[in-house]
Structure formats: structure tokens, C-alpha cells
Amino acid sequence: MNQPIHPVPTAAIDRILEFAFAEDNPRGDLTADTIVPAGAKATAAVRAREAGVMAGGAVFARAMKMVNPEIHVVQLVKEGHVFEAGDRLLTVAGPAASVLTAERVALNLLQRMSAIATATRQLVDLVAHTNARIADTRKTTPGLRVLERYAVRCGGGVNHRDNLSEAFMAKDNHLALLDDGEELTNALKSVRARLGHTTAMEVEVDSIDQLPAVLAAKVDVIMLDNFALADLPAAIKLIDGQAIIEASGNVRAETVAGIAETGVDIISSGAITHSVQAIDLGLDMVVA
């Protein structure tokens, strides 16, 4: 079952938009404020120039209304739904100068969020015949994490830990400071004794030789990082249900089904947030 598409809190959207408009419109819109006739009204539609998955309609609408509360936005394609090239996604009506001022910030975020939802949906569809779920990582755009993680949910994916404070996750650079074997087991057991009972513990391993020491510590999740596809079955057999199994590294459209078919529980991909190309959307406006 996919993670619910819980909406992004309005306060979080507003913080991002306030920064974006301070960057893009620090002292007024010199062009719109001088060339657009006073009192001019505009109607417009956001159209898709390629197929994708919708994410960010509320962010687009909030951006428009932050510039001018008189702008009215109607979302025509629901969040998480597929659209085709040529489809109208949203309509906009209101003061023309304000629509023009808000256009770039609103579209930038809508295009990026829809691109993330689209990339996520591609992987989700490719593993739909298995029990594996597609998850994001912390490889998000600084300042935009809350929007990008929401877009992952729109694409049918699930979210990894949201931040460093949310869960314990020992990665390769943490483990490099410890010896293998019993010292690693004891270190992880010591962590477990200090954490609250509701806090999950995840450990990343990059070779099957590390698994016995990690399993002995009874952690909750084991990440098999950059394992060759041929090596995953042996690692999964050794874990034998003692922990949730996450696979990461080399996750692409060409490889994700094979990874899922080994029986892992989670496949995490940084690419769905850090390597997407914005979906091509355009706002076509008519000024009255």
C-alpha cells in the first residue's frame, strides 16, 4: 500500500514562497508594473507540453494568491493523477500584472514537483508486480524538501527519514570509525539502549561480511548499499526476516525491477529528487 498523500502544511508552503518571491521580486516587477495596463484582467491555463503526473497544484495556487489574493485558480487534474501532453492542468483568472509577477515562481515549483512525481511513478509502476516499495532519500534540494517529499508521495512512493533528528541511520562513514565484528555489535547495542523504544535503527552495509555483526545487534532496518544484483539473494537469505531490507544504489528504470524481484522490502532512490528534469508546462494567457 502506498503512503497517503498528506498535504503540505500551508505555513511550510508560505515559508518557501516568501523566500522565492524575495529572490525573484525584491523591489517590484519592473516590467509588469510599467507595461501592463492598469486594471487589466487576465485568464490563463497551465497546459502540459508532455505527459506526467500532477503534483503541486496547491503550491501553484498559493503562489498566485500570495502575490494577489484576487487571483482565482482552479485545479483540473488531481494530485497524483496522470496527464497527457496538451491537457489543461489549472486555470487562472485575475489581475493581469499580478498573474505575470507570480507566473515564474509558481510554474518553477509546479514543474519540479510534477517531474519528481513522474519519475517516482515510473519506478513504482516497474515494481508493481512485487512487494517492494519505492522510497526517496535526503538527497533533496535544500529548502524544498517538504515539497519534494510530497511530490514523491504523489508519484506513489514512500518517504525515508525526513531529517537527521528523526531516526538513527549508521552509514559507511559512521561505521568507518568502528571496528568490525563484536565491537560493531556492541556499539549498536549501546545505541539501542539509549534510544527511545519508538525510534527506528537502520544500518547501511556494503558487503555481506558486515551482516553477522549487524544482525547480532537486532537493528530494525538493514540497507544493502550498492550490492551487485547477483549478491542480493545471499544477503537476503542471511537476513532471513530479522530486519526490513532496503536496497539502494544503481537504482534506475533499467535495474529497479530486477532489484525488486530479489525480495527486498524497500528500494531507495536519490535520483527521483536530485536528478529529475522539470516537466515542460506552460502558462498561456489572454489579457482582457
BAFI-830757 format. One record per residue (C-alpha): residue number from 0; residue in three letters; chain; x, y, z. Coordinates in Angstrom, 2 decimals, always signed. Each point is the difference from the previous one (the first is absolute). Example, Ala and Ser with C-alpha at 12.3 -4.5 7.8 and 13.67 -1.06 7.14 Angstrom:
<rs>
<r n="0" res="ALA" chain="A" xx="+12.30" yy="-4.50" zz="+7.80"/>
<r n="1" res="SER" chain="A" xx="+1.37" yy="+3.44" zz="-0.66"/>
</rs>
This chain:
<rs>
<r n="0" res="MET" chain="A" xx="+0.00" yy="+0.00" zz="+0.00"/>
<r n="1" res="ASN" chain="A" xx="+1.34" yy="+3.43" zz="-0.93"/>
<r n="2" res="GLN" chain="A" xx="+0.57" yy="+2.75" zz="+2.53"/>
<r n="3" res="PRO" chain="A" xx="-2.97" yy="+2.40" zz="+0.27"/>
<r n="4" res="ILE" chain="A" xx="+0.37" yy="+3.30" zz="-1.86"/>
<r n="5" res="HIS" chain="A" xx="-0.22" yy="+2.21" zz="+3.06"/>
<r n="6" res="PRO" chain="A" xx="-0.03" yy="+3.68" zz="-1.06"/>
<r n="7" res="VAL" chain="A" xx="+2.89" yy="+2.32" zz="+0.76"/>
<r n="8" res="PRO" chain="A" xx="-0.85" yy="+2.37" zz="+2.89"/>
<r n="9" res="THR" chain="A" xx="-0.82" yy="+3.48" zz="-1.27"/>
<r n="10" res="ALA" chain="A" xx="+2.56" yy="+1.57" zz="+2.34"/>
<r n="11" res="ALA" chain="A" xx="+2.75" yy="-2.11" zz="-1.57"/>
<r n="12" res="ILE" chain="A" xx="-1.09" yy="+1.00" zz="-3.52"/>
<r n="13" res="ASP" chain="A" xx="-0.08" yy="+3.66" zz="+1.01"/>
<r n="14" res="ARG" chain="A" xx="+3.56" yy="-0.09" zz="+1.37"/>
<r n="15" res="ILE" chain="A" xx="+1.28" yy="-1.35" zz="-3.30"/>
<r n="16" res="LEU" chain="A" xx="-2.02" yy="+2.46" zz="-2.07"/>
<r n="17" res="GLU" chain="A" xx="+1.05" yy="+3.00" zz="+2.08"/>
<r n="18" res="PHE" chain="A" xx="+3.64" yy="-0.84" zz="-0.63"/>
<r n="19" res="ALA" chain="A" xx="-0.66" yy="-0.65" zz="-3.69"/>
<r n="20" res="PHE" chain="A" xx="-1.77" yy="+3.30" zz="-0.56"/>
<r n="21" res="ALA" chain="A" xx="+2.61" yy="+1.91" zz="+1.99"/>
<r n="22" res="GLU" chain="A" xx="+2.52" yy="-1.43" zz="-2.44"/>
<r n="23" res="ASP" chain="A" xx="-2.04" yy="+0.52" zz="-3.18"/>
<r n="24" res="ASN" chain="A" xx="-1.89" yy="+3.19" zz="+0.83"/>
<r n="25" res="PRO" chain="A" xx="+1.99" yy="+1.94" zz="+2.59"/>
<r n="26" res="ARG" chain="A" xx="-1.14" yy="+3.51" zz="-0.95"/>
<r n="27" res="GLY" chain="A" xx="-3.02" yy="-0.52" zz="-2.24"/>
<r n="28" res="ASP" chain="A" xx="-0.44" yy="-1.37" zz="-3.52"/>
<r n="29" res="LEU" chain="A" xx="+1.54" yy="+2.73" zz="-2.16"/>
<r n="30" res="THR" chain="A" xx="-1.51" yy="-1.33" zz="-3.24"/>
<r n="31" res="ALA" chain="A" xx="-3.51" yy="-0.94" zz="+1.09"/>
<r n="32" res="ASP" chain="A" xx="-0.35" yy="+3.10" zz="+2.14"/>
<r n="33" res="THR" chain="A" xx="+0.83" yy="+2.32" zz="-2.90"/>
<r n="34" res="ILE" chain="A" xx="-1.32" yy="-1.58" zz="-3.22"/>
<r n="35" res="VAL" chain="A" xx="-3.19" yy="-1.79" zz="+1.06"/>
<r n="36" res="PRO" chain="A" xx="-3.01" yy="+2.33" zz="-0.20"/>
<r n="37" res="ALA" chain="A" xx="-1.45" yy="+0.94" zz="+3.37"/>
<r n="38" res="GLY" chain="A" xx="-3.05" yy="-2.08" zz="+0.80"/>
<r n="39" res="ALA" chain="A" xx="+0.74" yy="-2.60" zz="-2.67"/>
<r n="40" res="LYS" chain="A" xx="-1.40" yy="-3.44" zz="+0.78"/>
<r n="41" res="ALA" chain="A" xx="+1.38" yy="-3.29" zz="-1.22"/>
<r n="42" res="THR" chain="A" xx="-1.22" yy="-3.53" zz="-0.46"/>
<r n="43" res="ALA" chain="A" xx="+2.54" yy="-2.75" zz="-0.51"/>
<r n="44" res="ALA" chain="A" xx="+0.46" yy="-3.75" zz="-0.03"/>
<r n="45" res="VAL" chain="A" xx="+2.96" yy="-2.10" zz="+1.03"/>
<r n="46" res="ARG" chain="A" xx="+0.46" yy="-2.60" zz="-2.75"/>
<r n="47" res="ALA" chain="A" xx="+2.19" yy="-3.07" zz="-0.10"/>
<r n="48" res="ARG" chain="A" xx="+2.43" yy="-0.18" zz="-2.90"/>
<r n="49" res="GLU" chain="A" xx="+0.89" yy="-3.58" zz="+0.92"/>
<r n="50" res="ALA" chain="A" xx="-1.58" yy="-2.81" zz="+2.02"/>
<r n="51" res="GLY" chain="A" xx="+0.56" yy="-0.26" zz="+3.73"/>
<r n="52" res="VAL" chain="A" xx="-1.48" yy="-0.34" zz="+3.48"/>
<r n="53" res="MET" chain="A" xx="-1.59" yy="+2.97" zz="+1.75"/>
<r n="54" res="ALA" chain="A" xx="+1.56" yy="+1.37" zz="+3.18"/>
<r n="55" res="GLY" chain="A" xx="-0.01" yy="+3.52" zz="+1.42"/>
<r n="56" res="GLY" chain="A" xx="-3.33" yy="+1.48" zz="-0.95"/>
<r n="57" res="ALA" chain="A" xx="-0.52" yy="+1.48" zz="+3.46"/>
<r n="58" res="VAL" chain="A" xx="+3.50" yy="+1.48" zz="-0.07"/>
<r n="59" res="PHE" chain="A" xx="-0.69" yy="+1.61" zz="-3.37"/>
<r n="60" res="ALA" chain="A" xx="-3.28" yy="+1.46" zz="+1.27"/>
<r n="61" res="ARG" chain="A" xx="+1.59" yy="+1.26" zz="+3.20"/>
<r n="62" res="ALA" chain="A" xx="+2.75" yy="+1.73" zz="-1.97"/>
<r n="63" res="MET" chain="A" xx="-2.57" yy="+1.81" zz="-2.09"/>
<r n="64" res="LYS" chain="A" xx="-2.04" yy="+1.10" zz="+3.01"/>
<r n="65" res="MET" chain="A" xx="+3.10" yy="+1.09" zz="+1.92"/>
<r n="66" res="VAL" chain="A" xx="+0.61" yy="+2.57" zz="-2.73"/>
<r n="67" res="ASN" chain="A" xx="-3.65" yy="+1.00" zz="-0.18"/>
<r n="68" res="PRO" chain="A" xx="-2.90" yy="-1.56" zz="+1.94"/>
<r n="69" res="GLU" chain="A" xx="-2.33" yy="+0.98" zz="-2.86"/>
<r n="70" res="ILE" chain="A" xx="+1.51" yy="-2.66" zz="-2.29"/>
<r n="71" res="HIS" chain="A" xx="-2.26" yy="-3.02" zz="-0.34"/>
<r n="72" res="VAL" chain="A" xx="+1.50" yy="-3.42" zz="-0.79"/>
<r n="73" res="VAL" chain="A" xx="-1.90" yy="-3.18" zz="-0.88"/>
<r n="74" res="GLN" chain="A" xx="+1.84" yy="-3.32" zz="-0.07"/>
<r n="75" res="LEU" chain="A" xx="-1.29" yy="-2.29" zz="-2.77"/>
<r n="76" res="VAL" chain="A" xx="+2.28" yy="-3.03" zz="+0.48"/>
<r n="77" res="LYS" chain="A" xx="+0.14" yy="-1.50" zz="+3.49"/>
<r n="78" res="GLU" chain="A" xx="+3.24" yy="-0.56" zz="+1.88"/>
<r n="79" res="GLY" chain="A" xx="+1.58" yy="-3.34" zz="-0.85"/>
<r n="80" res="HIS" chain="A" xx="-2.00" yy="-0.36" zz="-3.24"/>
<r n="81" res="VAL" chain="A" xx="+1.59" yy="-0.50" zz="-3.40"/>
<r n="82" res="PHE" chain="A" xx="-0.29" yy="+2.70" zz="-2.66"/>
<r n="83" res="GLU" chain="A" xx="+0.82" yy="-0.05" zz="-3.72"/>
<r n="84" res="ALA" chain="A" xx="+1.62" yy="+2.54" zz="-2.26"/>
<r n="85" res="GLY" chain="A" xx="-2.52" yy="+2.72" zz="-0.81"/>
<r n="86" res="ASP" chain="A" xx="-2.08" yy="-0.46" zz="+3.15"/>
<r n="87" res="ARG" chain="A" xx="-1.05" yy="+3.04" zz="+2.00"/>
<r n="88" res="LEU" chain="A" xx="+1.15" yy="-0.42" zz="+3.60"/>
<r n="89" res="LEU" chain="A" xx="-1.18" yy="+3.24" zz="+1.61"/>
<r n="90" res="THR" chain="A" xx="-1.79" yy="+3.18" zz="-0.95"/>
<r n="91" res="VAL" chain="A" xx="+0.85" yy="+3.47" zz="+1.30"/>
<r n="92" res="ALA" chain="A" xx="-2.02" yy="+3.21" zz="+0.00"/>
<r n="93" res="GLY" chain="A" xx="+0.75" yy="+3.37" zz="+1.56"/>
<r n="94" res="PRO" chain="A" xx="+1.96" yy="+3.24" zz="-0.29"/>
<r n="95" res="ALA" chain="A" xx="+2.34" yy="-0.44" zz="-2.96"/>
<r n="96" res="ALA" chain="A" xx="+3.07" yy="+1.67" zz="+1.51"/>
<r n="97" res="SER" chain="A" xx="-0.20" yy="-2.17" zz="+3.12"/>
<r n="98" res="VAL" chain="A" xx="-0.37" yy="-3.21" zz="-2.01"/>
<r n="99" res="LEU" chain="A" xx="+3.11" yy="+0.91" zz="-1.98"/>
<r n="100" res="THR" chain="A" xx="+1.94" yy="+0.78" zz="+3.17"/>
<r n="101" res="ALA" chain="A" xx="-0.90" yy="-3.33" zz="+1.59"/>
<r n="102" res="GLU" chain="A" xx="+0.35" yy="-2.11" zz="-3.16"/>
<r n="103" res="ARG" chain="A" xx="+3.67" yy="-1.04" zz="+0.15"/>
<r n="104" res="VAL" chain="A" xx="+0.17" yy="-0.96" zz="+3.68"/>
<r n="105" res="ALA" chain="A" xx="-3.32" yy="-1.85" zz="-0.20"/>
<r n="106" res="LEU" chain="A" xx="+0.97" yy="-1.89" zz="-3.16"/>
<r n="107" res="ASN" chain="A" xx="+3.52" yy="-0.83" zz="+1.16"/>
<r n="108" res="LEU" chain="A" xx="-1.30" yy="-1.80" zz="+3.06"/>
<r n="109" res="LEU" chain="A" xx="-2.85" yy="-1.71" zz="-1.86"/>
<r n="110" res="GLN" chain="A" xx="+2.37" yy="-1.21" zz="-2.71"/>
<r n="111" res="ARG" chain="A" xx="+2.53" yy="-1.39" zz="+2.47"/>
<r n="112" res="MET" chain="A" xx="-2.56" yy="-1.66" zz="+2.24"/>
<r n="113" res="SER" chain="A" xx="-1.78" yy="-1.61" zz="-2.95"/>
<r n="114" res="ALA" chain="A" xx="+3.34" yy="-1.22" zz="-1.35"/>
<r n="115" res="ILE" chain="A" xx="+0.77" yy="-1.71" zz="+3.32"/>
<r n="116" res="ALA" chain="A" xx="-3.46" yy="-1.58" zz="+0.10"/>
<r n="117" res="THR" chain="A" xx="+0.48" yy="-1.20" zz="-3.57"/>
<r n="118" res="ALA" chain="A" xx="+3.43" yy="-1.52" zz="+0.65"/>
<r n="119" res="THR" chain="A" xx="-1.30" yy="-1.70" zz="+3.13"/>
<r n="120" res="ARG" chain="A" xx="-3.05" yy="-1.42" zz="-1.79"/>
<r n="121" res="GLN" chain="A" xx="+2.24" yy="-1.50" zz="-2.68"/>
<r n="122" res="LEU" chain="A" xx="+1.89" yy="-2.03" zz="+2.61"/>
<r n="123" res="VAL" chain="A" xx="-3.14" yy="-0.86" zz="+1.94"/>
<r n="124" res="ASP" chain="A" xx="-1.63" yy="-1.40" zz="-3.13"/>
<r n="125" res="LEU" chain="A" xx="+3.10" yy="-2.05" zz="-0.85"/>
<r n="126" res="VAL" chain="A" xx="-0.09" yy="-1.79" zz="+3.38"/>
<r n="127" res="ALA" chain="A" xx="-3.79" yy="-0.29" zz="+0.29"/>
<r n="128" res="HIS" chain="A" xx="+0.15" yy="-3.77" zz="-0.50"/>
<r n="129" res="THR" chain="A" xx="+2.09" yy="-0.35" zz="+3.19"/>
<r n="130" res="ASN" chain="A" xx="-0.41" yy="+1.01" zz="+3.65"/>
<r n="131" res="ALA" chain="A" xx="+2.84" yy="+2.55" zz="-0.16"/>
<r n="132" res="ARG" chain="A" xx="-0.72" yy="+3.66" zz="+0.65"/>
<r n="133" res="ILE" chain="A" xx="+1.85" yy="+2.96" zz="-1.49"/>
<r n="134" res="ALA" chain="A" xx="+1.37" yy="+2.51" zz="+2.50"/>
<r n="135" res="ASP" chain="A" xx="+1.80" yy="+3.31" zz="-0.26"/>
<r n="136" res="THR" chain="A" xx="+3.16" yy="+1.08" zz="+1.84"/>
<r n="137" res="ARG" chain="A" xx="+1.34" yy="+3.19" zz="+1.58"/>
<r n="138" res="LYS" chain="A" xx="+1.51" yy="+0.97" zz="-3.37"/>
<r n="139" res="THR" chain="A" xx="-2.48" yy="+2.83" zz="-0.42"/>
<r n="140" res="THR" chain="A" xx="+0.35" yy="+3.64" zz="-1.01"/>
<r n="141" res="PRO" chain="A" xx="+0.92" yy="+2.01" zz="+3.12"/>
<r n="142" res="GLY" chain="A" xx="-3.08" yy="+1.87" zz="+1.18"/>
<r n="143" res="LEU" chain="A" xx="-2.41" yy="-1.97" zz="-2.20"/>
<r n="144" res="ARG" chain="A" xx="-0.01" yy="-3.36" zz="+1.78"/>
<r n="145" res="VAL" chain="A" xx="-3.58" yy="+0.23" zz="+1.25"/>
<r n="146" res="LEU" chain="A" xx="-1.26" yy="+0.65" zz="-3.55"/>
<r n="147" res="GLU" chain="A" xx="+2.19" yy="-2.62" zz="-1.64"/>
<r n="148" res="ARG" chain="A" xx="-0.99" yy="-2.68" zz="+2.49"/>
<r n="149" res="TYR" chain="A" xx="-3.64" yy="+0.83" zz="-0.56"/>
<r n="150" res="ALA" chain="A" xx="+0.59" yy="-0.41" zz="-3.74"/>
<r n="151" res="VAL" chain="A" xx="+1.48" yy="-3.46" zz="+0.65"/>
<r n="152" res="ARG" chain="A" xx="-3.22" yy="-0.95" zz="+1.77"/>
<r n="153" res="CYS" chain="A" xx="-2.01" yy="+1.32" zz="-2.95"/>
<r n="154" res="GLY" chain="A" xx="+2.00" yy="-2.37" zz="-2.18"/>
<r n="155" res="GLY" chain="A" xx="-0.90" yy="-2.97" zz="+2.18"/>
<r n="156" res="GLY" chain="A" xx="+3.28" yy="-0.16" zz="+1.92"/>
<r n="157" res="VAL" chain="A" xx="+0.68" yy="+0.08" zz="+3.72"/>
<r n="158" res="ASN" chain="A" xx="+2.22" yy="+2.28" zz="+2.03"/>
<r n="159" res="HIS" chain="A" xx="+3.23" yy="-0.95" zz="+1.74"/>
<r n="160" res="ARG" chain="A" xx="+0.97" yy="+1.77" zz="+3.23"/>
<r n="161" res="ASP" chain="A" xx="-0.72" yy="+3.68" zz="-0.40"/>
<r n="162" res="ASN" chain="A" xx="+3.08" yy="+1.32" zz="+1.78"/>
<r n="163" res="LEU" chain="A" xx="+2.96" yy="-0.92" zz="+2.19"/>
<r n="164" res="SER" chain="A" xx="-2.07" yy="+0.34" zz="+3.16"/>
<r n="165" res="GLU" chain="A" xx="-2.72" yy="-2.41" zz="-1.04"/>
<r n="166" res="ALA" chain="A" xx="+1.75" yy="-3.39" zz="+0.01"/>
<r n="167" res="PHE" chain="A" xx="+3.33" yy="-1.67" zz="+0.68"/>
<r n="168" res="MET" chain="A" xx="+1.77" yy="-0.97" zz="-3.22"/>
<r n="169" res="ALA" chain="A" xx="+3.64" yy="-1.11" zz="+0.07"/>
<r n="170" res="LYS" chain="A" xx="+1.59" yy="+0.34" zz="-3.44"/>
<r n="171" res="ASP" chain="A" xx="+3.40" yy="-1.03" zz="-1.34"/>
<r n="172" res="ASN" chain="A" xx="+1.79" yy="+3.07" zz="+1.36"/>
<r n="173" res="HIS" chain="A" xx="-1.41" yy="-0.64" zz="+3.47"/>
<r n="174" res="LEU" chain="A" xx="+1.05" yy="-3.65" zz="-0.09"/>
<r n="175" res="ALA" chain="A" xx="+3.48" yy="+0.94" zz="-1.23"/>
<r n="176" res="LEU" chain="A" xx="+0.65" yy="+1.39" zz="+3.48"/>
<r n="177" res="LEU" chain="A" xx="-0.67" yy="-3.41" zz="+1.59"/>
<r n="178" res="ASP" chain="A" xx="+1.58" yy="-3.40" zz="-0.28"/>
<r n="179" res="ASP" chain="A" xx="-1.98" yy="-2.82" zz="-1.54"/>
<r n="180" res="GLY" chain="A" xx="-1.36" yy="-3.01" zz="+1.82"/>
<r n="181" res="GLU" chain="A" xx="-0.69" yy="+0.07" zz="+3.71"/>
<r n="182" res="GLU" chain="A" xx="+0.91" yy="+3.68" zz="+0.44"/>
<r n="183" res="LEU" chain="A" xx="-2.58" yy="+0.98" zz="-2.60"/>
<r n="184" res="THR" chain="A" xx="-2.64" yy="-2.21" zz="+1.62"/>
<r n="185" res="ASN" chain="A" xx="+0.69" yy="+1.45" zz="+3.44"/>
<r n="186" res="ALA" chain="A" xx="-0.05" yy="+3.56" zz="-1.32"/>
<r n="187" res="LEU" chain="A" xx="-3.39" yy="-0.54" zz="-1.62"/>
<r n="188" res="LYS" chain="A" xx="-1.39" yy="-1.67" zz="+3.13"/>
<r n="189" res="SER" chain="A" xx="+1.19" yy="+2.98" zz="+2.03"/>
<r n="190" res="VAL" chain="A" xx="-1.85" yy="+2.33" zz="-2.35"/>
<r n="191" res="ARG" chain="A" xx="-3.16" yy="-2.07" zz="+0.32"/>
<r n="192" res="ALA" chain="A" xx="+0.19" yy="+0.24" zz="+3.80"/>
<r n="193" res="ARG" chain="A" xx="+0.10" yy="+3.82" zz="-0.23"/>
<r n="194" res="LEU" chain="A" xx="-2.73" yy="+0.50" zz="-2.59"/>
<r n="195" res="GLY" chain="A" xx="-3.69" yy="+0.17" zz="+0.69"/>
<r n="196" res="HIS" chain="A" xx="-1.99" yy="-3.13" zz="-0.73"/>
<r n="197" res="THR" chain="A" xx="-1.81" yy="+1.63" zz="-2.94"/>
<r n="198" res="THR" chain="A" xx="+3.19" yy="+1.11" zz="-1.78"/>
<r n="199" res="ALA" chain="A" xx="+1.01" yy="-2.14" zz="-2.95"/>
<r n="200" res="MET" chain="A" xx="+3.60" yy="-1.09" zz="-0.55"/>
<r n="201" res="GLU" chain="A" xx="+1.35" yy="-0.47" zz="-3.51"/>
<r n="202" res="VAL" chain="A" xx="+3.51" yy="-1.09" zz="-0.97"/>
<r n="203" res="GLU" chain="A" xx="+1.54" yy="+0.14" zz="-3.45"/>
<r n="204" res="VAL" chain="A" xx="+2.28" yy="-2.83" zz="-1.10"/>
<r n="205" res="ASP" chain="A" xx="+1.99" yy="-0.23" zz="-3.20"/>
<r n="206" res="SER" chain="A" xx="+1.12" yy="-3.61" zz="+0.27"/>
<r n="207" res="ILE" chain="A" xx="-1.54" yy="-3.23" zz="+1.19"/>
<r n="208" res="ASP" chain="A" xx="+2.89" yy="-0.41" zz="+2.46"/>
<r n="209" res="GLN" chain="A" xx="-1.41" yy="+2.83" zz="+2.13"/>
<r n="210" res="LEU" chain="A" xx="-3.40" yy="-1.62" zz="+0.41"/>
<r n="211" res="PRO" chain="A" xx="+0.62" yy="-2.41" zz="+2.92"/>
<r n="212" res="ALA" chain="A" xx="+1.16" yy="+2.78" zz="+2.33"/>
<r n="213" res="VAL" chain="A" xx="-2.94" yy="+2.23" zz="-0.96"/>
<r n="214" res="LEU" chain="A" xx="-2.54" yy="-2.80" zz="+0.32"/>
<r n="215" res="ALA" chain="A" xx="+1.33" yy="-0.85" zz="+3.46"/>
<r n="216" res="ALA" chain="A" xx="-0.94" yy="+3.52" zz="+1.11"/>
<r n="217" res="LYS" chain="A" xx="-3.64" yy="-0.57" zz="-1.06"/>
<r n="218" res="VAL" chain="A" xx="-0.41" yy="+3.22" zz="-1.96"/>
<r n="219" res="ASP" chain="A" xx="-3.29" yy="+0.85" zz="-1.70"/>
<r n="220" res="VAL" chain="A" xx="+1.13" yy="+0.66" zz="-3.56"/>
<r n="221" res="ILE" chain="A" xx="+3.05" yy="-1.09" zz="-1.98"/>
<r n="222" res="MET" chain="A" xx="+0.93" yy="+1.91" zz="-3.14"/>
<r n="223" res="LEU" chain="A" xx="+1.85" yy="-2.04" zz="-2.61"/>
<r n="224" res="ASP" chain="A" xx="+1.92" yy="+2.79" zz="-1.68"/>
<r n="225" res="ASN" chain="A" xx="+1.29" yy="-0.40" zz="-3.54"/>
<r n="226" res="PHE" chain="A" xx="-0.21" yy="-3.79" zz="+0.12"/>
<r n="227" res="ALA" chain="A" xx="+0.37" yy="-1.72" zz="-3.34"/>
<r n="228" res="LEU" chain="A" xx="-3.28" yy="-1.51" zz="-1.09"/>
<r n="229" res="ALA" chain="A" xx="+1.52" yy="-3.47" zz="+0.16"/>
<r n="230" res="ASP" chain="A" xx="+1.01" yy="+0.53" zz="+3.66"/>
<r n="231" res="LEU" chain="A" xx="-3.39" yy="+1.14" zz="+1.29"/>
<r n="232" res="PRO" chain="A" xx="-1.61" yy="-3.47" zz="+0.35"/>
<r n="233" res="ALA" chain="A" xx="+2.76" yy="-1.26" zz="+2.31"/>
<r n="234" res="ALA" chain="A" xx="-0.28" yy="+3.08" zz="+2.21"/>
<r n="235" res="ILE" chain="A" xx="-3.78" yy="-0.30" zz="+0.15"/>
<r n="236" res="LYS" chain="A" xx="+0.27" yy="-3.67" zz="+0.92"/>
<r n="237" res="LEU" chain="A" xx="+2.43" yy="+0.82" zz="+2.82"/>
<r n="238" res="ILE" chain="A" xx="-2.25" yy="+2.74" zz="+1.38"/>
<r n="239" res="ASP" chain="A" xx="-2.90" yy="-2.48" zz="-0.13"/>
<r n="240" res="GLY" chain="A" xx="-2.73" yy="+2.34" zz="+1.19"/>
<r n="241" res="GLN" chain="A" xx="+1.94" yy="+1.37" zz="+2.97"/>
<r n="242" res="ALA" chain="A" xx="-0.17" yy="+3.56" zz="-1.34"/>
<r n="243" res="ILE" chain="A" xx="-1.69" yy="+2.06" zz="-2.69"/>
<r n="244" res="ILE" chain="A" xx="+2.22" yy="-0.12" zz="-3.08"/>
<r n="245" res="GLU" chain="A" xx="+0.70" yy="+3.15" zz="-1.97"/>
<r n="246" res="ALA" chain="A" xx="+2.00" yy="+0.01" zz="-3.23"/>
<r n="247" res="SER" chain="A" xx="+1.66" yy="+3.15" zz="-1.27"/>
<r n="248" res="GLY" chain="A" xx="+2.48" yy="+0.96" zz="-2.68"/>
<r n="249" res="ASN" chain="A" xx="-0.11" yy="-0.51" zz="-3.77"/>
<r n="250" res="VAL" chain="A" xx="-3.78" yy="+0.43" zz="+0.04"/>
<r n="251" res="ARG" chain="A" xx="-1.16" yy="+0.87" zz="-3.51"/>
<r n="252" res="ALA" chain="A" xx="-2.95" yy="-0.86" zz="-2.20"/>
<r n="253" res="GLU" chain="A" xx="+2.14" yy="-2.72" zz="-1.56"/>
<r n="254" res="THR" chain="A" xx="+0.98" yy="-1.61" zz="+3.32"/>
<r n="255" res="VAL" chain="A" xx="-2.84" yy="+0.61" zz="+2.45"/>
<r n="256" res="ALA" chain="A" xx="-2.18" yy="-2.99" zz="-0.96"/>
<r n="257" res="GLY" chain="A" xx="+2.87" yy="-2.42" zz="+0.38"/>
<r n="258" res="ILE" chain="A" xx="+0.83" yy="+1.41" zz="+3.43"/>
<r n="259" res="ALA" chain="A" xx="-3.64" yy="-0.25" zz="+1.08"/>
<r n="260" res="GLU" chain="A" xx="-0.30" yy="-3.58" zz="-1.19"/>
<r n="261" res="THR" chain="A" xx="+2.70" yy="-1.13" zz="+2.46"/>
<r n="262" res="GLY" chain="A" xx="-2.49" yy="+0.57" zz="+2.82"/>
<r n="263" res="VAL" chain="A" xx="+1.24" yy="+3.23" zz="+1.62"/>
<r n="264" res="ASP" chain="A" xx="-2.59" yy="+2.06" zz="+1.87"/>
<r n="265" res="ILE" chain="A" xx="+1.10" yy="+3.52" zz="-0.90"/>
<r n="266" res="ILE" chain="A" xx="+1.93" yy="+1.44" zz="-2.95"/>
<r n="267" res="SER" chain="A" xx="+1.29" yy="+3.51" zz="+0.69"/>
<r n="268" res="SER" chain="A" xx="+0.93" yy="+2.37" zz="-2.80"/>
<r n="269" res="GLY" chain="A" xx="+1.67" yy="+3.38" zz="+0.25"/>
<r n="270" res="ALA" chain="A" xx="-0.46" yy="+0.55" zz="-3.72"/>
<r n="271" res="ILE" chain="A" xx="-3.75" yy="+0.55" zz="+0.27"/>
<r n="272" res="THR" chain="A" xx="+0.70" yy="+3.28" zz="+1.79"/>
<r n="273" res="HIS" chain="A" xx="+3.51" yy="+1.06" zz="-0.97"/>
<r n="274" res="SER" chain="A" xx="+0.16" yy="-0.89" zz="-3.69"/>
<r n="275" res="VAL" chain="A" xx="-3.40" yy="+0.78" zz="-1.48"/>
<r n="276" res="GLN" chain="A" xx="-0.54" yy="+2.36" zz="-2.91"/>
<r n="277" res="ALA" chain="A" xx="-2.89" yy="+2.40" zz="+0.44"/>
<r n="278" res="ILE" chain="A" xx="-3.20" yy="-1.01" zz="-1.72"/>
<r n="279" res="ASP" chain="A" xx="-0.73" yy="+2.33" zz="-2.94"/>
<r n="280" res="LEU" chain="A" xx="-3.05" yy="+2.04" zz="+0.99"/>
<r n="281" res="GLY" chain="A" xx="-1.08" yy="+3.35" zz="-1.35"/>
<r n="282" res="LEU" chain="A" xx="-2.38" yy="+2.73" zz="+1.09"/>
<r n="283" res="ASP" chain="A" xx="-1.92" yy="+1.40" zz="-2.99"/>
<r n="284" res="MET" chain="A" xx="-1.61" yy="+3.31" zz="+0.83"/>
<r n="285" res="VAL" chain="A" xx="-2.65" yy="+2.21" zz="-1.59"/>
<r n="286" res="VAL" chain="A" xx="-0.19" yy="+3.58" zz="+1.25"/>
<r n="287" res="ALA" chain="A" xx="-3.40" yy="+1.68" zz="-0.08"/>
</rs>
